[in-house]
Amino acid sequence: MEQPEVYEKLVQYIASLSAEEREKHRDLIEDTLKRDRELARNFREGRKNAEKFAENLTRVLYEAIDLHSSISMLNERLSELRDISKAVPRPLIGEGPCMN
């Protein structure tokens, strides 16, 4: 990833300072450059994490679609079994020989 334009401008500004000014503000310059590097690193990591999140969310969506399809097929099969069980005649209680 390229450095942001702000970082480029900062580096150009630091380069335009005299050696005396750079020495005078050395701690501030180092802290600022370090902060900007950390911001760039955090931005890259955040982007990677967002991409992984999007991939995982897509995966979850496809898994939910598959689950919905499986549940629908199961529901259809259960309905078929219910219809078949209703069609099978059941003996009435009290009919037939007693096994006692």
N, CA, C and O atoms as CSV, one atom per row, in Angstrom:
chain,resi,resn,atom,element,x,y,z
A,1,MET,N,N,0.854,-1.178,0.000
A,1,MET,CA,C,0.000,0.000,0.000
A,1,MET,C,C,0.896,1.236,0.000
A,1,MET,O,O,1.900,1.293,0.710
A,2,GLU,N,N,0.523,2.199,-0.791
A,2,GLU,CA,C,1.292,3.435,-0.848
A,2,GLU,C,C,1.020,4.280,0.394
A,2,GLU,O,O,-0.030,4.177,1.028
A,3,GLN,N,N,2.005,5.120,0.715
A,3,GLN,CA,C,1.822,6.027,1.843
A,3,GLN,C,C,0.768,7.066,1.464
A,3,GLN,O,O,0.719,7.507,0.316
A,4,PRO,N,N,-0.068,7.456,2.413
A,4,PRO,CA,C,-1.072,8.476,2.130
A,4,PRO,C,C,-0.416,9.794,1.724
A,4,PRO,O,O,0.739,10.065,2.052
A,5,GLU,N,N,-1.181,10.594,1.010
A,5,GLU,CA,C,-0.688,11.884,0.527
A,5,GLU,C,C,-0.226,12.774,1.681
A,5,GLU,O,O,0.746,13.515,1.538
A,6,VAL,N,N,-0.905,12.709,2.809
A,6,VAL,CA,C,-0.536,13.523,3.962
A,6,VAL,C,C,0.877,13.163,4.423
A,6,VAL,O,O,1.663,14.044,4.770
A,7,TYR,N,N,1.194,11.871,4.425
A,7,TYR,CA,C,2.526,11.428,4.819
A,7,TYR,C,C,3.570,11.989,3.858
A,7,TYR,O,O,4.626,12.460,4.279
A,8,GLU,N,N,3.265,11.934,2.573
A,8,GLU,CA,C,4.184,12.480,1.561
A,8,GLU,C,C,4.444,13.969,1.822
A,8,GLU,O,O,5.586,14.425,1.777
A,9,LYS,N,N,3.387,14.703,2.090
A,9,LYS,CA,C,3.530,16.139,2.356
A,9,LYS,C,C,4.351,16.378,3.617
A,9,LYS,O,O,5.153,17.309,3.679
A,10,LEU,N,N,4.145,15.539,4.608
A,10,LEU,CA,C,4.899,15.669,5.861
A,10,LEU,C,C,6.389,15.446,5.609
A,10,LEU,O,O,7.232,16.203,6.091
A,11,VAL,N,N,6.698,14.400,4.851
A,11,VAL,CA,C,8.093,14.108,4.528
A,11,VAL,C,C,8.697,15.264,3.726
A,11,VAL,O,O,9.841,15.653,3.964
A,12,GLN,N,N,7.938,15.809,2.787
A,12,GLN,CA,C,8.434,16.953,2.003
A,12,GLN,C,C,8.684,18.155,2.905
A,12,GLN,O,O,9.691,18.849,2.763
A,13,TYR,N,N,7.766,18.395,3.829
A,13,TYR,CA,C,7.926,19.529,4.743
A,13,TYR,C,C,9.168,19.347,5.615
A,13,TYR,O,O,9.945,20.284,5.797
A,14,ILE,N,N,9.352,18.145,6.150
A,14,ILE,CA,C,10.528,17.874,6.991
A,14,ILE,C,C,11.810,18.077,6.176
A,14,ILE,O,O,12.794,18.620,6.677
A,15,ALA,N,N,11.785,17.637,4.925
A,15,ALA,CA,C,12.962,17.795,4.066
A,15,ALA,C,C,13.258,19.271,3.798
A,15,ALA,O,O,14.406,19.644,3.557
A,16,SER,N,N,12.216,20.112,3.840
A,16,SER,CA,C,12.423,21.538,3.566
A,16,SER,C,C,12.996,22.286,4.774
A,16,SER,O,O,13.449,23.423,4.636
A,17,LEU,N,N,12.981,21.670,5.939
A,17,LEU,CA,C,13.518,22.312,7.139
A,17,LEU,C,C,15.049,22.352,7.084
A,17,LEU,O,O,15.695,21.503,6.471
A,18,SER,N,N,15.576,23.326,7.718
A,18,SER,CA,C,17.046,23.399,7.818
A,18,SER,C,C,17.518,22.334,8.798
A,18,SER,O,O,16.734,21.810,9.590
A,19,ALA,N,N,18.789,22.025,8.735
A,19,ALA,CA,C,19.364,21.025,9.643
A,19,ALA,C,C,19.161,21.452,11.094
A,19,ALA,O,O,18.910,20.621,11.967
A,20,GLU,N,N,19.272,22.744,11.340
A,20,GLU,CA,C,19.083,23.264,12.702
A,20,GLU,C,C,17.642,23.064,13.163
A,20,GLU,O,O,17.403,22.666,14.303
A,21,GLU,N,N,16.686,23.339,12.284
A,21,GLU,CA,C,15.265,23.160,12.643
A,21,GLU,C,C,14.954,21.678,12.851
A,21,GLU,O,O,14.227,21.319,13.778
A,22,ARG,N,N,15.498,20.826,11.996
A,22,ARG,CA,C,15.258,19.376,12.148
A,22,ARG,C,C,15.812,18.884,13.487
A,22,ARG,O,O,15.185,18.063,14.157
A,23,GLU,N,N,16.977,19.382,13.871
A,23,GLU,CA,C,17.572,18.977,15.144
A,23,GLU,C,C,16.759,19.523,16.314
A,23,GLU,O,O,16.542,18.834,17.311
A,24,LYS,N,N,16.319,20.756,16.179
A,24,LYS,CA,C,15.538,21.396,17.245
A,24,LYS,C,C,14.227,20.647,17.493
A,24,LYS,O,O,13.798,20.489,18.636
A,25,HIS,N,N,13.608,20.194,16.424
A,25,HIS,CA,C,12.285,19.540,16.526
A,25,HIS,C,C,12.381,18.024,16.279
A,25,HIS,O,O,11.401,17.391,15.888
A,26,ARG,N,N,13.546,17.465,16.507
A,26,ARG,CA,C,13.782,16.055,16.209
A,26,ARG,C,C,12.775,15.134,16.907
A,26,ARG,O,O,12.215,14.242,16.270
A,27,ASP,N,N,12.540,15.338,18.196
A,27,ASP,CA,C,11.602,14.473,18.931
A,27,ASP,C,C,10.192,14.567,18.349
A,27,ASP,O,O,9.516,13.554,18.172
A,28,LEU,N,N,9.765,15.770,18.061
A,28,LEU,CA,C,8.432,15.969,17.477
A,28,LEU,C,C,8.339,15.300,16.102
A,28,LEU,O,O,7.341,14.654,15.785
A,29,ILE,N,N,9.382,15.461,15.296
A,29,ILE,CA,C,9.389,14.852,13.959
A,29,ILE,C,C,9.348,13.337,14.068
A,29,ILE,O,O,8.571,12.690,13.366
A,30,GLU,N,N,10.162,12.766,14.928
A,30,GLU,CA,C,10.185,11.306,15.093
A,30,GLU,C,C,8.844,10.783,15.593
A,30,GLU,O,O,8.342,9.775,15.095
A,31,ASP,N,N,8.266,11.465,16.572
A,31,ASP,CA,C,6.956,11.052,17.090
A,31,ASP,C,C,5.877,11.132,16.011
A,31,ASP,O,O,5.028,10.248,15.896
A,32,THR,N,N,5.928,12.196,15.231
A,32,THR,CA,C,4.930,12.382,14.171
A,32,THR,C,C,5.076,11.312,13.096
A,32,THR,O,O,4.077,10.740,12.660
A,33,LEU,N,N,6.287,11.035,12.667
A,33,LEU,CA,C,6.508,9.992,11.663
A,33,LEU,C,C,6.107,8.616,12.201
A,33,LEU,O,O,5.516,7.806,11.487
A,34,LYS,N,N,6.435,8.368,13.463
A,34,LYS,CA,C,6.050,7.091,14.079
A,34,LYS,C,C,4.529,6.959,14.133
A,34,LYS,O,O,3.975,5.907,13.814
A,35,ARG,N,N,3.869,8.032,14.537
A,35,ARG,CA,C,2.398,8.015,14.604
A,35,ARG,C,C,1.802,7.756,13.221
A,35,ARG,O,O,0.869,6.964,13.081
A,36,ASP,N,N,2.337,8.419,12.206
A,36,ASP,CA,C,1.806,8.230,10.861
A,36,ASP,C,C,2.043,6.811,10.346
A,36,ASP,O,O,1.191,6.258,9.650
A,37,ARG,N,N,3.190,6.216,10.678
A,37,ARG,CA,C,3.441,4.823,10.291
A,37,ARG,C,C,2.452,3.894,10.991
A,37,ARG,O,O,1.922,2.965,10.381
A,38,GLU,N,N,2.210,4.151,12.270
A,38,GLU,CA,C,1.248,3.330,13.017
A,38,GLU,C,C,-0.166,3.485,12.458
A,38,GLU,O,O,-0.907,2.507,12.359
A,39,LEU,N,N,-0.534,4.694,12.100
A,39,LEU,CA,C,-1.856,4.912,11.502
A,39,LEU,C,C,-1.993,4.145,10.191
A,39,LEU,O,O,-3.026,3.530,9.926
A,40,ALA,N,N,-0.945,4.190,9.379
A,40,ALA,CA,C,-0.975,3.466,8.102
A,40,ALA,C,C,-1.067,1.961,8.351
A,40,ALA,O,O,-1.818,1.269,7.664
A,41,ARG,N,N,-0.317,1.448,9.321
A,41,ARG,CA,C,-0.360,0.028,9.654
A,41,ARG,C,C,-1.753,-0.362,10.162
A,41,ARG,O,O,-2.306,-1.382,9.750
A,42,ASN,N,N,-2.309,0.449,11.052
A,42,ASN,CA,C,-3.652,0.175,11.569
A,42,ASN,C,C,-4.695,0.202,10.461
A,42,ASN,O,O,-5.630,-0.599,10.454
A,43,PHE,N,N,-4.527,1.126,9.531
A,43,PHE,CA,C,-5.456,1.212,8.406
A,43,PHE,C,C,-5.389,-0.062,7.565
A,43,PHE,O,O,-6.422,-0.618,7.192
A,44,ARG,N,N,-4.160,-0.527,7.264
A,44,ARG,CA,C,-4.005,-1.755,6.467
A,44,ARG,C,C,-4.623,-2.951,7.191
A,44,ARG,O,O,-5.333,-3.753,6.585
A,45,GLU,N,N,-4.349,-3.061,8.484
A,45,GLU,CA,C,-4.911,-4.174,9.258
A,45,GLU,C,C,-6.433,-4.084,9.322
A,45,GLU,O,O,-7.126,-5.097,9.223
A,46,GLY,N,N,-6.942,-2.879,9.486
A,46,GLY,CA,C,-8.397,-2.694,9.508
A,46,GLY,C,C,-9.032,-3.092,8.193
A,46,GLY,O,O,-10.099,-3.705,8.167
A,47,ARG,N,N,-8.373,-2.743,7.105
A,47,ARG,CA,C,-8.896,-3.115,5.785
A,47,ARG,C,C,-8.891,-4.632,5.623
A,47,ARG,O,O,-9.868,-5.203,5.139
A,48,LYS,N,N,-7.796,-5.295,6.024
A,48,LYS,CA,C,-7.732,-6.762,5.945
A,48,LYS,C,C,-8.842,-7.389,6.781
A,48,LYS,O,O,-9.509,-8.325,6.339
A,49,ASN,N,N,-9.034,-6.869,7.989
A,49,ASN,CA,C,-10.080,-7.409,8.869
A,49,ASN,C,C,-11.461,-7.200,8.274
A,49,ASN,O,O,-12.316,-8.081,8.370
A,50,ALA,N,N,-11.690,-6.050,7.661
A,50,ALA,CA,C,-12.984,-5.790,7.028
A,50,ALA,C,C,-13.214,-6.750,5.865
A,50,ALA,O,O,-14.328,-7.238,5.671
A,51,GLU,N,N,-12.164,-7.022,5.094
A,51,GLU,CA,C,-12.296,-7.974,3.986
A,51,GLU,C,C,-12.589,-9.379,4.499
A,51,GLU,O,O,-13.429,-10.082,3.938
A,52,LYS,N,N,-11.901,-9.790,5.561
A,52,LYS,CA,C,-12.165,-11.111,6.152
A,52,LYS,C,C,-13.595,-11.178,6.691
A,52,LYS,O,O,-14.278,-12.192,6.542
A,53,PHE,N,N,-14.035,-10.092,7.317
A,53,PHE,CA,C,-15.402,-10.050,7.847
A,53,PHE,C,C,-16.406,-10.210,6.713
A,53,PHE,O,O,-17.379,-10.953,6.840
A,54,ALA,N,N,-16.170,-9.509,5.601
A,54,ALA,CA,C,-17.080,-9.610,4.455
A,54,ALA,C,C,-17.100,-11.034,3.904
A,54,ALA,O,O,-18.163,-11.550,3.557
A,55,GLU,N,N,-15.929,-11.670,3.820
A,55,GLU,CA,C,-15.867,-13.059,3.355
A,55,GLU,C,C,-16.632,-13.979,4.300
A,55,GLU,O,O,-17.398,-14.835,3.857
A,56,ASN,N,N,-16.423,-13.801,5.599
A,56,ASN,CA,C,-17.125,-14.642,6.582
A,56,ASN,C,C,-18.624,-14.412,6.541
A,56,ASN,O,O,-19.403,-15.357,6.666
A,57,LEU,N,N,-19.028,-13.176,6.369
A,57,LEU,CA,C,-20.454,-12.870,6.298
A,57,LEU,C,C,-21.076,-13.521,5.071
A,57,LEU,O,O,-22.195,-14.031,5.137
A,58,THR,N,N,-20.360,-13.506,3.955
A,58,THR,CA,C,-20.840,-14.162,2.741
A,58,THR,C,C,-20.952,-15.661,2.966
A,58,THR,O,O,-21.927,-16.290,2.553
A,59,ARG,N,N,-19.936,-16.234,3.631
A,59,ARG,CA,C,-19.964,-17.661,3.934
A,59,ARG,C,C,-21.168,-18.000,4.819
A,59,ARG,O,O,-21.839,-19.006,4.594
A,60,VAL,N,N,-21.437,-17.172,5.811
A,60,VAL,CA,C,-22.587,-17.395,6.698
A,60,VAL,C,C,-23.890,-17.328,5.897
A,60,VAL,O,O,-24.805,-18.119,6.126
A,61,LEU,N,N,-23.968,-16.387,4.963
A,61,LEU,CA,C,-25.169,-16.268,4.128
A,61,LEU,C,C,-25.401,-17.551,3.332
A,61,LEU,O,O,-26.517,-18.068,3.291
A,62,TYR,N,N,-24.340,-18.063,2.699
A,62,TYR,CA,C,-24.496,-19.300,1.926
A,62,TYR,C,C,-24.851,-20.480,2.826
A,62,TYR,O,O,-25.653,-21.331,2.441
A,63,GLU,N,N,-24.269,-20.538,4.004
A,63,GLU,CA,C,-24.608,-21.612,4.937
A,63,GLU,C,C,-26.068,-21.504,5.385
A,63,GLU,O,O,-26.751,-22.517,5.537
A,64,ALA,N,N,-26.541,-20.278,5.595
A,64,ALA,CA,C,-27.946,-20.082,5.984
A,64,ALA,C,C,-28.884,-20.507,4.850
A,64,ALA,O,O,-29.940,-21.088,5.100
A,65,ILE,N,N,-28.497,-20.217,3.610
A,65,ILE,CA,C,-29.310,-20.645,2.461
A,65,ILE,C,C,-29.351,-22.165,2.390
A,65,ILE,O,O,-30.411,-22.750,2.165
A,66,ASP,N,N,-28.181,-22.817,2.585
A,66,ASP,CA,C,-28.136,-24.280,2.581
A,66,ASP,C,C,-28.984,-24.861,3.709
A,66,ASP,O,O,-29.708,-25.835,3.507
A,67,LEU,N,N,-28.894,-24.265,4.890
A,67,LEU,CA,C,-29.692,-24.729,6.027
A,67,LEU,C,C,-31.181,-24.588,5.732
A,67,LEU,O,O,-31.965,-25.493,6.022
A,68,HIS,N,N,-31.566,-23.465,5.161
A,68,HIS,CA,C,-32.976,-23.238,4.815
A,68,HIS,C,C,-33.452,-24.293,3.827
A,68,HIS,O,O,-34.550,-24.833,3.963
A,69,SER,N,N,-32.620,-24.584,2.832
A,69,SER,CA,C,-32.970,-25.599,1.840
A,69,SER,C,C,-33.127,-26.971,2.495
A,69,SER,O,O,-34.075,-27.697,2.197
A,70,SER,N,N,-32.212,-27.321,3.375
A,70,SER,CA,C,-32.287,-28.618,4.064
A,70,SER,C,C,-33.532,-28.709,4.938
A,70,SER,O,O,-34.198,-29.745,4.966
A,71,ILE,N,N,-33.841,-27.654,5.634
A,71,ILE,CA,C,-35.038,-27.644,6.485
A,71,ILE,C,C,-36.296,-27.757,5.636
A,71,ILE,O,O,-37.250,-28.436,6.018
A,72,SER,N,N,-36.299,-27.095,4.487
A,72,SER,CA,C,-37.454,-27.184,3.590
A,72,SER,C,C,-37.643,-28.610,3.086
A,72,SER,O,O,-38.766,-29.111,3.045
A,73,MET,N,N,-36.536,-29.271,2.699
A,73,MET,CA,C,-36.646,-30.663,2.234
A,73,MET,C,C,-37.118,-31.574,3.355
A,73,MET,O,O,-37.937,-32.463,3.123
A,74,LEU,N,N,-36.617,-31.369,4.558
A,74,LEU,CA,C,-37.048,-32.159,5.709
A,74,LEU,C,C,-38.531,-31.940,5.986
A,74,LEU,O,O,-39.263,-32.888,6.271
A,75,ASN,N,N,-38.958,-30.716,5.903
A,75,ASN,CA,C,-40.369,-30.389,6.132
A,75,ASN,C,C,-41.258,-31.078,5.094
A,75,ASN,O,O,-42.320,-31.601,5.430
A,76,GLU,N,N,-40.818,-31.076,3.834
A,76,GLU,CA,C,-41.588,-31.755,2.784
A,76,GLU,C,C,-41.682,-33.250,3.071
A,76,GLU,O,O,-42.748,-33.851,2.940
A,77,ARG,N,N,-40.547,-33.847,3.464
A,77,ARG,CA,C,-40.536,-35.284,3.761
A,77,ARG,C,C,-41.433,-35.615,4.955
A,77,ARG,O,O,-42.145,-36.619,4.934
A,78,LEU,N,N,-41.402,-34.789,5.980
A,78,LEU,CA,C,-42.270,-35.002,7.137
A,78,LEU,C,C,-43.743,-34.869,6.750
A,78,LEU,O,O,-44.587,-35.614,7.249
A,79,SER,N,N,-44.048,-33.936,5.877
A,79,SER,CA,C,-45.430,-33.782,5.401
A,79,SER,C,C,-45.878,-35.029,4.646
A,79,SER,O,O,-47.007,-35.490,4.816
A,80,GLU,N,N,-44.989,-35.578,3.810
A,80,GLU,CA,C,-45.303,-36.808,3.074
A,80,GLU,C,C,-45.562,-37.957,4.044
A,80,GLU,O,O,-46.520,-38.711,3.878
A,81,LEU,N,N,-44.710,-38.087,5.051
A,81,LEU,CA,C,-44.890,-39.155,6.035
A,81,LEU,C,C,-46.180,-38.981,6.817
A,81,LEU,O,O,-46.856,-39.966,7.115
A,82,ARG,N,N,-46.532,-37.753,7.152
A,82,ARG,CA,C,-47.777,-37.489,7.858
A,82,ARG,C,C,-48.961,-37.895,6.991
A,82,ARG,O,O,-49.903,-38.522,7.477
A,83,ASP,N,N,-48.917,-37.538,5.699
A,83,ASP,CA,C,-50.006,-37.889,4.792
A,83,ASP,C,C,-50.136,-39.404,4.636
A,83,ASP,O,O,-51.243,-39.939,4.582
A,84,ILE,N,N,-48.985,-40.092,4.563
A,84,ILE,CA,C,-49.003,-41.553,4.452
A,84,ILE,C,C,-49.570,-42.170,5.724
A,84,ILE,O,O,-50.368,-43.105,5.657
A,85,SER,N,N,-49.164,-41.651,6.887
A,85,SER,CA,C,-49.653,-42.228,8.143
A,85,SER,C,C,-51.148,-41.989,8.320
A,85,SER,O,O,-51.821,-42.789,8.970
A,86,LYS,N,N,-51.679,-40.915,7.760
A,86,LYS,CA,C,-53.127,-40.675,7.843
A,86,LYS,C,C,-53.888,-41.647,6.957
A,86,LYS,O,O,-55.030,-42.001,7.248
A,87,ALA,N,N,-53.252,-42.076,5.875
A,87,ALA,CA,C,-53.921,-42.976,4.940
A,87,ALA,C,C,-53.949,-44.416,5.433
A,87,ALA,O,O,-54.784,-45.201,4.982
A,88,VAL,N,N,-53.063,-44.778,6.340
A,88,VAL,CA,C,-53.015,-46.146,6.852
A,88,VAL,C,C,-54.130,-46.324,7.886
A,88,VAL,O,O,-54.196,-45.562,8.850
A,89,PRO,N,N,-55.017,-47.328,7.700
A,89,PRO,CA,C,-56.108,-47.525,8.678
A,89,PRO,C,C,-55.555,-48.034,10.009
A,89,PRO,O,O,-54.628,-48.842,10.055
A,90,ARG,N,N,-56.143,-47.545,11.060
A,90,ARG,CA,C,-55.717,-47.954,12.407
A,90,ARG,C,C,-56.849,-48.790,13.024
A,90,ARG,O,O,-58.027,-48.467,12.874
A,91,PRO,N,N,-56.472,-49.853,13.711
A,91,PRO,CA,C,-57.537,-50.626,14.379
A,91,PRO,C,C,-58.102,-49.817,15.546
A,91,PRO,O,O,-57.379,-49.093,16.232
A,92,LEU,N,N,-59.371,-49.956,15.746
A,92,LEU,CA,C,-60.015,-49.283,16.864
A,92,LEU,C,C,-59.669,-50.010,18.149
A,92,LEU,O,O,-59.487,-51.228,18.138
A,93,ILE,N,N,-59.578,-49.308,19.226
A,93,ILE,CA,C,-59.280,-49.907,20.521
A,93,ILE,C,C,-60.441,-50.830,20.892
A,93,ILE,O,O,-61.613,-50.491,20.727
A,94,GLY,N,N,-60.077,-51.995,21.392
A,94,GLY,CA,C,-61.116,-52.947,21.805
A,94,GLY,C,C,-61.467,-53.964,20.743
A,94,GLY,O,O,-62.164,-54.934,21.039
A,95,GLU,N,N,-61.018,-53.781,19.535
A,95,GLU,CA,C,-61.292,-54.772,18.482
A,95,GLU,C,C,-60.161,-55.790,18.463
A,95,GLU,O,O,-59.023,-55.468,18.803
A,96,GLY,N,N,-60.466,-56.986,18.075
A,96,GLY,CA,C,-59.465,-58.023,17.949
A,96,GLY,C,C,-59.277,-58.775,19.245
A,96,GLY,O,O,-59.861,-58.420,20.269
A,97,PRO,N,N,-58.452,-59.825,19.204
A,97,PRO,CA,C,-58.268,-60.658,20.395
A,97,PRO,C,C,-57.470,-59.936,21.468
A,97,PRO,O,O,-56.630,-59.086,21.173
A,98,CYS,N,N,-57.740,-60.279,22.678
A,98,CYS,CA,C,-57.024,-59.713,23.830
A,98,CYS,C,C,-55.843,-60.607,24.139
A,98,CYS,O,O,-55.977,-61.830,24.155
A,99,MET,N,N,-54.706,-60.023,24.381
A,99,MET,CA,C,-53.494,-60.791,24.579
A,99,MET,C,C,-53.250,-61.153,26.044
A,99,MET,O,O,-52.210,-61.740,26.345
A,100,ASN,N,N,-54.153,-60.834,26.966
A,100,ASN,CA,C,-53.941,-61.126,28.383
A,100,ASN,C,C,-54.083,-62.574,28.672
A,100,ASN,O,O,-53.936,-62.991,29.820
